[in-house]
């Protein structure tokens, strides 16, 4: 893969909460999970764990247990991301794995969105998650309902990046 294609994936990836009914092939699900596995982790601890949710009734239950992720009921599948909370950086590592999965999906024409608001105890009980693991988030994946332009509304680099010290302008 060229740097240009990586840049294009990063620059065009959008969060999408509506999905078509088209199922995602098993092989693509595994490749997306593997992208999470390939993420870096503090001390190479590889402490994240992923639970694949791809049965319709389980996606309905995940939506019911969600506060802000009701949209996941329309996804083709979801991944619940767990991390070992004994590591101070566990949520950073979760973000690294989640980003890998979402970018891999986007590169395959699969859209996604992250949810971090749910009934934690009910989710933990339902999925039999051991106490050691923190539930970092879940991500819903599916094909888009319509073609997306991938146009983002972002502040200019000069407004968010500085050189040397906070407030020192950077020239892009």
N, C-alpha and C positions, 0 to 999 in steps of 0.2 A: 504494500500500500504506500502510495506516495504521500508526502507531507501535504500536498495540495488537497488530496481527498480527505485527509484527517481534518484539515482546516475547514473544508466545506461542510463536513458532518457537524463540527462544533458550531460553525456560524449559522447553520440552517435548522438545527434541532429545536423542536418546539415541544412543550408539554401539552398533551392532548387528553381530554377526558371523555371523548365520545369515540366509539369503535364500531366498525362494521361487524356483521355476523360471520364473516369469513374466518375459518379456523386457521391457526398458525401451525405449520408442520412441527412434529416432534423434534426433528433435527434442529430447527431454528430455536426451539425452546432450550435445547441442550447447549447450543452455541452461545445463547444469551447468558445462561447460567455460568458457562465456562468463562465468559468475559468477566463476570464477577470474581470468579476464582483466580483469574490472572491479575487482579488488582494488587497493588503494593499494600503492605501492612507493617505497622510498627514492629521492629525486631523480627520481621518476617514471621510473625506469630500465626498468620493465616487463621485467625480465630473466628472469622465470620462463618455463619451457617445460613443456608438458604432453604426455605420451604416452598416448593412449587405447588400452587393451587390452580388446578385446571379443570376440575369438574364443575359443571354449571351450578349444582346445589351448594358447593363449597364457596364459589364466588358470591352467591346470594348471601350466604352466612357471613362472609367477610364484609360485605356491604352493610349488613345489618349491625355488625359489631363496630362499624366505622362511624366516626362523628362527621368528618369532612370528606370521606371517600366513598360516598354512596354510588358514585359513578362506576366503581369497580365491578358492579354487577354486569355491566355490558362488555367487560374486557374478555379477551380470549383466554388469558391466564394472568396470574399475579405471582409475585415472589415476595415472601415475607423474609426480611433480612434481620438476622440476629447477630449480636456481637458479645464477646466475653467482657463483661463490665468490670473485671478486675484490671483491665488495661485503661490507663487514663485517657488514651487516644482512641478508644473503641468506636466512638461515634464518627470521628474523622475517617477511620478505616471503613466504616459502613458507607460513608459518602463516596469514598474512592471506588468501592465495589459497585455501588448503585450507579454511579456515573458511567463506569465501564459498561454495565448492562444496558443502560439507556442509550448510550452512543452506539453500541453494537446493534441494538434493535433498530435505531434510526437508519443506520447504514444499510439495513435490509428492508427498508420501507415499512417498518413496524413502529408504531407510535407508543408513547408511554406517559405515565404521570406518577408522581410520588405522593404518598399519603403518610402523615405522621400523627394523625389524631384518630384514636380508636379507644375502645374499652379494653385497656391493657389486660386486666385480670381475666376477663371473659375470653380474650384472644389467647392468652397464655394457657388457660384451662382447656380450651377447645383443641389447640394444636399440641398440647402436652409439652410445652416449652419448659425445660429445667430452669430453676431459679437463677443459676449462674449467668444465663443469657439474657441480655437486654433486647427488647424488641425495638430496633432502630427505626423501621419504616416498612411499608409495603409498596410495591410498584405494580401498577396494572399495565398490561401490554395488549395490543391488538392492532389490526389494520385500521387505517383511517377511513372514515365514512366518505370523505371527499379528498381530492388532491389538495395538498397544502403547499403554500408558497415558501414557507420557511423564512419569512421576513420577521426579524426581531426589532423591538423598540428598545434600544439601549442608549444610555448616556454616552457622550463622547469620552474617549479614553482620557483626555486631558482633565476631565472633571472627577475622575476616580483614581487616577494613578499619579504618584508624585515621585520625584527623584531625590534621593538622599535624605530628605526630611519631609514630614507631613506639611502640605501646603506649598511645597516648592514645585512649580509647574514642570511638567514633562512635555516635551515636544514630540508629537507622534510623527 
